[in-house]
Amino acid sequence: MTLLGIVDRLLSFYSTLILVYVLMSWFRPTGVFYDIYRVLGQLCEPYIGIFRRIVPLVGAIDFSPFVALLVLEYLIRPILFRLLAMVM
């Protein structure tokens, strides 16, 4: 597996973690699910928190995770791929 493949899988995995974290936040996780939710929060909140400071709430809806995923997919991923392609 190439370095680009590894980076691609890591970014996809992180996007999936963010999505699962957001979906779990819609419910009241209890027991083991609460522990999973807390771990996901520790992994995802530092990145999502950047966008929470920038993106205002629309009513009671927080669009910052959606913006965070868009930035990850359409800004960070292409920049990383171009940089890695130049190095390789």
C-alpha positions in Angstrom: 0.0 0.0 0.0 1.3 3.4 -0.9 1.5 6.4 1.4 -1.3 8.1 -0.6 -3.5 5.0 0.1 -2.7 5.1 3.8 -3.6 8.8 4.0 -6.8 8.2 2.1 -7.9 5.5 4.4 -7.0 7.5 7.5 -9.0 10.5 6.3 -11.9 8.3 5.4 -11.8 6.6 8.8 -11.7 10.0 10.5 -14.7 11.2 8.5 -16.6 8.1 9.5 -15.7 8.7 13.2 -17.1 12.2 12.9 -20.3 10.9 11.3 -20.8 8.3 14.0 -20.1 10.8 16.7 -22.7 13.2 15.2 -25.3 10.4 14.9 -24.7 9.3 18.4 -25.2 12.8 19.7 -28.8 12.7 18.5 -29.6 10.0 21.0 -28.9 9.6 24.7 -26.1 6.9 24.7 -26.0 4.8 27.9 -23.7 2.1 29.2 -21.0 1.0 26.7 -22.4 3.3 24.0 -21.8 6.3 26.3 -18.1 5.2 26.7 -17.8 5.0 22.9 -19.4 8.4 22.6 -17.0 9.9 25.0 -14.0 8.4 23.2 -15.3 9.7 19.9 -15.8 13.1 21.4 -12.2 13.1 22.5 -11.1 12.3 19.0 -13.5 14.5 17.1 -14.1 17.6 19.2 -10.7 19.1 18.8 -11.3 19.3 15.0 -15.0 20.1 15.1 -14.4 22.7 17.9 -12.5 24.8 15.4 -15.6 25.1 13.3 -17.9 25.6 16.3 -16.1 28.8 17.0 -16.7 30.0 13.4 -20.0 28.6 12.3 -23.0 30.1 14.1 -25.9 27.9 15.3 -29.0 28.1 13.1 -31.8 27.9 15.6 -30.9 24.8 17.6 -29.0 23.1 14.8 -25.2 22.9 14.8 -23.9 22.8 11.3 -20.2 22.8 12.4 -19.7 19.0 12.0 -21.1 19.2 8.4 -18.7 22.1 7.6 -15.9 20.2 9.2 -16.5 17.2 7.0 -16.7 19.4 3.9 -13.4 21.0 4.7 -11.8 17.7 5.4 -13.0 16.2 2.1 -12.7 19.1 -0.2 -9.9 21.2 1.2 -7.6 19.1 3.4 -7.7 15.9 1.4 -6.8 17.5 -2.0 -4.0 19.6 -0.4 -2.5 16.6 1.3 -2.7 14.5 -1.8 -1.0 17.2 -3.9 1.8 17.6 -1.3 2.4 13.9 -1.1 2.3 13.5 -4.8 5.0 16.2 -5.1 7.2 14.5 -2.5 6.9 11.0 -4.1 
